Amino acid sequence: MCLAIPAIVVSVEADDMATVALEGIRKPVSTALLEDVAVGDYVLVHVGFALHKLSVEEAERTLQLMAETGVLAEELAEMAGEAGA
């Protein structure tokens, strides 16, 4: 389905890159579209890009709604597949 999904930044790398995590899955993403990304920030991730920073509350609320509708499981499976590719 490939929706944008909230994830937490676990490391910030050189060249506008960061590693984000969600449910034990880690994925590198570009932060070129954002300013001042830091470890602990929640960002909205879509096709390998961090698009927007979110508050913790907004990220948690979005993830809860995605889980309730079954979309979160689909997105996590897709992320896990990409991580293993």
N, CA, C and O atoms as a GROMACS GRO file, in nm:
protein
  340
    1MET      N    1   0.083  -0.120   0.000
    1MET     CA    2   0.000   0.000   0.000
    1MET      C    3   0.087   0.125   0.000
    1MET      O    4   0.055   0.222  -0.069
    2CYS      N    5   0.195   0.125   0.077
    2CYS     CA    6   0.294   0.232   0.075
    2CYS      C    7   0.240   0.366   0.123
    2CYS      O    8   0.243   0.465   0.049
    3LEU      N    9   0.190   0.369   0.245
    3LEU     CA   10   0.146   0.493   0.308
    3LEU      C   11   0.261   0.556   0.382
    3LEU      O   12   0.361   0.490   0.411
    4ALA      N   13   0.249   0.684   0.415
    4ALA     CA   14   0.345   0.747   0.504
    4ALA      C   15   0.317   0.696   0.645
    4ALA      O   16   0.202   0.681   0.684
    5ILE      N   17   0.422   0.669   0.720
    5ILE     CA   18   0.407   0.609   0.852
    5ILE      C   19   0.501   0.677   0.952
    5ILE      O   20   0.616   0.706   0.919
    6PRO      N   21   0.453   0.702   1.073
    6PRO     CA   22   0.540   0.762   1.175
    6PRO      C   23   0.646   0.663   1.223
    6PRO      O   24   0.617   0.545   1.241
    7ALA      N   25   0.766   0.713   1.244
    7ALA     CA   26   0.875   0.631   1.298
    7ALA      C   27   0.966   0.722   1.379
    7ALA      O   28   0.971   0.843   1.356
    8ILE      N   29   1.038   0.664   1.475
    8ILE     CA   30   1.126   0.742   1.560
    8ILE      C   31   1.269   0.738   1.504
    8ILE      O   32   1.317   0.635   1.458
    9VAL      N   33   1.335   0.852   1.510
    9VAL     CA   34   1.474   0.862   1.465
    9VAL      C   35   1.563   0.803   1.574
    9VAL      O   36   1.560   0.848   1.689
   10VAL      N   37   1.644   0.703   1.536
   10VAL     CA   38   1.734   0.639   1.633
   10VAL      C   39   1.880   0.677   1.611
   10VAL      O   40   1.963   0.659   1.701
   11SER      N   41   1.911   0.729   1.493
   11SER     CA   42   2.045   0.783   1.470
   11SER      C   43   2.040   0.881   1.353
   11SER      O   44   1.959   0.867   1.261
   12VAL      N   45   2.127   0.980   1.360
   12VAL     CA   46   2.140   1.079   1.254
   12VAL      C   47   2.277   1.059   1.191
   12VAL      O   48   2.379   1.055   1.260
   13GLU      N   49   2.278   1.046   1.059
   13GLU     CA   50   2.400   1.016   0.985
   13GLU      C   51   2.442   1.138   0.902
   13GLU      O   52   2.371   1.239   0.897
   14ALA      N   53   2.555   1.126   0.837
   14ALA     CA   54   2.602   1.231   0.747
   14ALA      C   55   2.518   1.233   0.620
   14ALA      O   56   2.441   1.141   0.593
   15ASP      N   57   2.535   1.338   0.543
   15ASP     CA   58   2.471   1.351   0.411
   15ASP      C   59   2.319   1.343   0.417
   15ASP      O   60   2.257   1.278   0.332
   16ASP      N   61   2.257   1.408   0.516
   16ASP     CA   62   2.111   1.415   0.528
   16ASP      C   63   2.045   1.278   0.535
   16ASP      O   64   1.941   1.255   0.473
   17MET      N   65   2.104   1.187   0.609
   17MET     CA   66   2.047   1.055   0.629
   17MET      C   67   2.026   1.030   0.778
   17MET      O   68   2.094   1.088   0.863
   18ALA      N   69   1.931   0.942   0.808
   18ALA     CA   70   1.905   0.901   0.946
   18ALA      C   71   1.855   0.757   0.942
   18ALA      O   72   1.816   0.706   0.837
   19THR      N   73   1.857   0.693   1.058
   19THR     CA   74   1.796   0.562   1.073
   19THR      C   75   1.674   0.579   1.162
   19THR      O   76   1.682   0.639   1.269
   20VAL      N   77   1.560   0.526   1.115
   20VAL     CA   78   1.437   0.530   1.193
   20VAL      C   79   1.399   0.389   1.234
   20VAL      O   80   1.443   0.292   1.172
   21ALA      N   81   1.317   0.379   1.338
   21ALA     CA   82   1.275   0.248   1.387
   21ALA      C   83   1.125   0.250   1.416
   21ALA      O   84   1.068   0.352   1.456
   22LEU      N   85   1.065   0.133   1.395
   22LEU     CA   86   0.925   0.112   1.429
   22LEU      C   87   0.905  -0.036   1.451
   22LEU      O   88   0.933  -0.117   1.362
   23GLU      N   89   0.857  -0.072   1.568
   23GLU     CA   90   0.829  -0.212   1.602
   23GLU      C   91   0.948  -0.303   1.574
   23GLU      O   92   0.932  -0.415   1.525
   24GLY      N   93   1.068  -0.256   1.607
   24GLY     CA   94   1.189  -0.337   1.591
   24GLY      C   95   1.249  -0.337   1.451
   24GLY      O   96   1.355  -0.396   1.430
   25ILE      N   97   1.184  -0.272   1.358
   25ILE     CA   98   1.236  -0.263   1.221
   25ILE      C   99   1.311  -0.131   1.209
   25ILE      O  100   1.258  -0.025   1.244
   26ARG      N  101   1.433  -0.138   1.159
   26ARG     CA  102   1.514  -0.017   1.137
   26ARG      C  103   1.530   0.004   0.987
   26ARG      O  104   1.544  -0.091   0.910
   27LYS      N  105   1.528   0.132   0.949
   27LYS     CA  106   1.535   0.163   0.807
   27LYS      C  107   1.607   0.296   0.787
   27LYS      O  108   1.579   0.392   0.858
   28PRO      N  109   1.700   0.302   0.690
   28PRO     CA  110   1.762   0.431   0.659
   28PRO      C  111   1.666   0.517   0.578
   28PRO      O  112   1.595   0.468   0.491
   29VAL      N  113   1.664   0.647   0.610
   29VAL     CA  114   1.579   0.740   0.536
   29VAL      C  115   1.656   0.870   0.511
   29VAL      O  116   1.748   0.904   0.584
   30SER      N  117   1.616   0.939   0.408
   30SER     CA  118   1.672   1.070   0.378
   30SER      C  119   1.600   1.175   0.463
   30SER      O  120   1.477   1.172   0.476
   31THR      N  121   1.677   1.266   0.520
   31THR     CA  122   1.619   1.377   0.595
   31THR      C  123   1.638   1.509   0.521
   31THR      O  124   1.625   1.616   0.580
   32ALA      N  125   1.670   1.501   0.394
   32ALA     CA  126   1.700   1.620   0.314
   32ALA      C  127   1.583   1.720   0.308
   32ALA      O  128   1.605   1.838   0.283
   33LEU      N  129   1.462   1.673   0.330
   33LEU     CA  130   1.346   1.761   0.322
   33LEU      C  131   1.312   1.830   0.454
   33LEU      O  132   1.219   1.911   0.460
   34LEU      N  133   1.388   1.799   0.560
   34LEU     CA  134   1.361   1.854   0.693
   34LEU      C  135   1.484   1.925   0.748
   34LEU      O  136   1.597   1.901   0.704
   35GLU      N  137   1.461   2.012   0.845
   35GLU     CA  138   1.570   2.077   0.915
   35GLU      C  139   1.574   2.028   1.059
   35GLU      O  140   1.471   1.994   1.117
   36ASP      N  141   1.692   2.024   1.115
   36ASP     CA  142   1.711   1.997   1.257
   36ASP      C  143   1.649   1.865   1.304
   36ASP      O  144   1.578   1.862   1.404
   37VAL      N  145   1.675   1.758   1.233
   37VAL     CA  146   1.628   1.626   1.276
   37VAL      C  147   1.723   1.574   1.382
   37VAL      O  148   1.845   1.578   1.366
   38ALA      N  149   1.667   1.524   1.492
   38ALA     CA  150   1.748   1.476   1.603
   38ALA      C  151   1.700   1.339   1.649
   38ALA      O  152   1.585   1.301   1.625
   39VAL      N  153   1.789   1.266   1.714
   39VAL     CA  154   1.751   1.138   1.774
   39VAL      C  155   1.635   1.162   1.870
   39VAL      O  156   1.638   1.255   1.951
   40GLY      N  157   1.534   1.077   1.860
   40GLY     CA  158   1.416   1.090   1.945
   40GLY      C  159   1.299   1.159   1.877
   40GLY      O  160   1.186   1.151   1.924
   41ASP      N  161   1.325   1.228   1.765
   41ASP     CA  162   1.216   1.291   1.690
   41ASP      C  163   1.132   1.183   1.622
   41ASP      O  164   1.184   1.080   1.581
   42TYR      N  165   1.003   1.208   1.612
   42TYR     CA  166   0.917   1.126   1.528
   42TYR      C  167   0.902   1.196   1.395
   42TYR      O  168   0.878   1.317   1.389
   43VAL      N  169   0.917   1.119   1.288
   43VAL     CA  170   0.902   1.173   1.153
   43VAL      C  171   0.804   1.087   1.074
   43VAL      O  172   0.790   0.968   1.100
   44LEU      N  173   0.739   1.148   0.979
   44LEU     CA  174   0.649   1.078   0.889
   44LEU      C  175   0.733   1.033   0.770
   44LEU      O  176   0.790   1.116   0.699
   45VAL      N  177   0.739   0.902   0.746
   45VAL     CA  178   0.827   0.844   0.644
   45VAL      C  179   0.745   0.791   0.527
   45VAL      O  180   0.646   0.721   0.546
   46HIS      N  181   0.790   0.825   0.407
   46HIS     CA  182   0.726   0.774   0.285
   46HIS      C  183   0.834   0.752   0.181
   46HIS      O  184   0.913   0.842   0.154
   47VAL      N  185   0.837   0.635   0.123
   47VAL     CA  186   0.931   0.592   0.020
   47VAL      C  187   1.075   0.638   0.046
   47VAL      O  188   1.143   0.690  -0.043
   48GLY      N  189   1.120   0.618   0.170
   48GLY     CA  190   1.258   0.646   0.204
   48GLY      C  191   1.291   0.789   0.240
   48GLY      O  192   1.408   0.822   0.256
   49PHE      N  193   1.190   0.875   0.252
   49PHE     CA  194   1.211   1.014   0.288
   49PHE      C  195   1.133   1.049   0.414
   49PHE      O  196   1.017   1.012   0.429
   50ALA      N  197   1.197   1.122   0.504
   50ALA     CA  198   1.127   1.180   0.618
   50ALA      C  199   1.064   1.309   0.567
   50ALA      O  200   1.133   1.401   0.524
   51LEU      N  201   0.930   1.315   0.572
   51LEU     CA  202   0.857   1.426   0.512
   51LEU      C  203   0.820   1.536   0.610
   51LEU      O  204   0.810   1.653   0.572
   52HIS      N  205   0.799   1.499   0.737
   52HIS     CA  206   0.742   1.593   0.833
   52HIS      C  207   0.774   1.545   0.974
   52HIS      O  208   0.773   1.424   0.999
   53LYS      N  209   0.803   1.636   1.064
   53LYS     CA  210   0.821   1.598   1.205
   53LYS      C  211   0.685   1.595   1.273
   53LYS      O  212   0.596   1.676   1.242
   54LEU      N  213   0.669   1.501   1.366
   54LEU     CA  214   0.544   1.486   1.441
   54LEU      C  215   0.571   1.495   1.589
   54LEU      O  216   0.681   1.464   1.635
   55SER      N  217   0.471   1.538   1.665
   55SER     CA  218   0.481   1.531   1.810
   55SER      C  219   0.466   1.384   1.850
   55SER      O  220   0.414   1.303   1.773
   56VAL      N  221   0.510   1.351   1.970
   56VAL     CA  222   0.495   1.215   2.020
   56VAL      C  223   0.347   1.177   2.022
   56VAL      O  224   0.310   1.066   1.983
   57GLU      N  225   0.264   1.269   2.066
   57GLU     CA  226   0.119   1.242   2.074
   57GLU      C  227   0.059   1.215   1.937
   57GLU      O  228  -0.021   1.123   1.920
   58GLU      N  229   0.097   1.296   1.840
   58GLU     CA  230   0.044   1.278   1.704
   58GLU      C  231   0.091   1.146   1.644
   58GLU      O  232   0.013   1.076   1.579
   59ALA      N  233   0.218   1.111   1.667
   59ALA     CA  234   0.271   0.985   1.616
   59ALA      C  235   0.198   0.867   1.681
   59ALA      O  236   0.156   0.774   1.611
   60GLU      N  237   0.182   0.870   1.812
   60GLU     CA  238   0.114   0.761   1.883
   60GLU      C  239  -0.031   0.747   1.838
   60GLU      O  240  -0.080   0.636   1.818
   61ARG      N  241  -0.100   0.860   1.823
   61ARG     CA  242  -0.240   0.858   1.778
   61ARG      C  243  -0.251   0.800   1.636
   61ARG      O  244  -0.340   0.720   1.609
   62THR      N  245  -0.162   0.841   1.548
   62THR     CA  246  -0.164   0.791   1.411
   62THR      C  247  -0.136   0.641   1.407
   62THR      O  248  -0.204   0.567   1.337
   63LEU      N  249  -0.034   0.597   1.482
   63LEU     CA  250  -0.001   0.454   1.486
   63LEU      C  251  -0.117   0.373   1.544
   63LEU      O  252  -0.144   0.263   1.495
   64GLN      N  253  -0.184   0.425   1.646
   64GLN     CA  254  -0.300   0.355   1.704
   64GLN      C  255  -0.412   0.340   1.601
   64GLN      O  256  -0.470   0.232   1.587
   65LEU      N  257  -0.442   0.446   1.529
   65LEU     CA  258  -0.546   0.439   1.425
   65LEU      C  259  -0.507   0.342   1.314
   65LEU      O  260  -0.591   0.267   1.265
   66MET      N  261  -0.380   0.344   1.276
   66MET     CA  262  -0.334   0.252   1.173
   66MET      C  263  -0.344   0.108   1.222
   66MET      O  264  -0.379   0.018   1.145
   67ALA      N  265  -0.314   0.084   1.350
   67ALA     CA  266  -0.324  -0.052   1.406
   67ALA      C  267  -0.469  -0.097   1.410
   67ALA      O  268  -0.499  -0.212   1.376
   68GLU      N  269  -0.558  -0.009   1.451
   68GLU     CA  270  -0.701  -0.044   1.461
   68GLU      C  271  -0.761  -0.081   1.325
   68GLU      O  272  -0.851  -0.164   1.318
   69THR      N  273  -0.712  -0.020   1.220
   69THR     CA  274  -0.767  -0.048   1.087
   69THR      C  275  -0.692  -0.158   1.013
   69THR      O  276  -0.731  -0.196   0.903
   70GLY      N  277  -0.585  -0.211   1.074
   70GLY     CA  278  -0.509  -0.318   1.012
   70GLY      C  279  -0.403  -0.272   0.915
   70GLY      O  280  -0.330  -0.354   0.859
   71VAL      N  281  -0.393  -0.143   0.895
   71VAL     CA  282  -0.296  -0.088   0.800
   71VAL      C  283  -0.154  -0.098   0.854
   71VAL      O  284  -0.060  -0.117   0.777
   72LEU      N  285  -0.137  -0.084   0.984
   72LEU     CA  286  -0.003  -0.086   1.043
   72LEU      C  287   0.067  -0.219   1.015
   72LEU      O  288   0.185  -0.221   0.978
   73ALA      N  289  -0.003  -0.329   1.032
   73ALA     CA  290   0.057  -0.461   1.007
   73ALA      C  291   0.104  -0.473   0.862
   73ALA      O  292   0.211  -0.528   0.836
   74GLU      N  293   0.024  -0.423   0.769
   74GLU     CA  294   0.062  -0.428   0.627
   74GLU      C  295   0.188  -0.345   0.601
   74GLU      O  296   0.278  -0.390   0.530
   75GLU      N  297   0.193  -0.226   0.659
   75GLU     CA  298   0.308  -0.138   0.639
   75GLU      C  299   0.433  -0.197   0.702
   75GLU      O  300   0.542  -0.190   0.645
   76LEU      N  301   0.419  -0.256   0.821
   76LEU     CA  302   0.534  -0.318   0.887
   76LEU      C  303   0.587  -0.436   0.806
   76LEU      O  304   0.708  -0.456   0.795
   77ALA      N  305   0.497  -0.515   0.750
   77ALA     CA  306   0.539  -0.626   0.665
   77ALA      C  307   0.614  -0.575   0.543
   77ALA      O  308   0.714  -0.635   0.502
   78GLU      N  309   0.567  -0.467   0.487
   78GLU     CA  310   0.634  -0.409   0.370
   78GLU      C  311   0.772  -0.355   0.408
   78GLU      O  312   0.870  -0.376   0.336
   79MET      N  313   0.780  -0.286   0.524
   79MET     CA  314   0.909  -0.235   0.570
   79MET      C  315   1.006  -0.348   0.598
   79MET      O  316   1.124  -0.338   0.565
   80ALA      N  317   0.959  -0.454   0.658
   80ALA     CA  318   1.045  -0.569   0.690
   80ALA      C  319   1.095  -0.634   0.562
   80ALA      O  320   1.211  -0.677   0.556
   81GLY      N  321   1.011  -0.642   0.462
   81GLY     CA  322   1.051  -0.696   0.333
   81GLY      C  323   1.158  -0.615   0.266
   81GLY      O  324   1.251  -0.669   0.206
   82GLU      N  325   1.146  -0.483   0.275
   82GLU     CA  326   1.246  -0.393   0.218
   82GLU      C  327   1.377  -0.405   0.292
   82GLU      O  328   1.484  -0.401   0.231
   83ALA      N  329   1.370  -0.418   0.425
   83ALA     CA  330   1.492  -0.426   0.506
   83ALA      C  331   1.570  -0.554   0.472
   83ALA      O  332   1.693  -0.555   0.480
   84GLY      N  333   1.499  -0.660   0.436
   84GLY     CA  334   1.565  -0.784   0.404
   84GLY      C  335   1.609  -0.796   0.259
   84GLY      O  336   1.682  -0.889   0.223
   85ALA      N  337   1.566  -0.701   0.176
   85ALA     CA  338   1.598  -0.706   0.033
   85ALA      C  339   1.738  -0.662   0.004
   85ALA      O  340   1.779  -0.661  -0.112
   0.00000   0.00000   0.00000
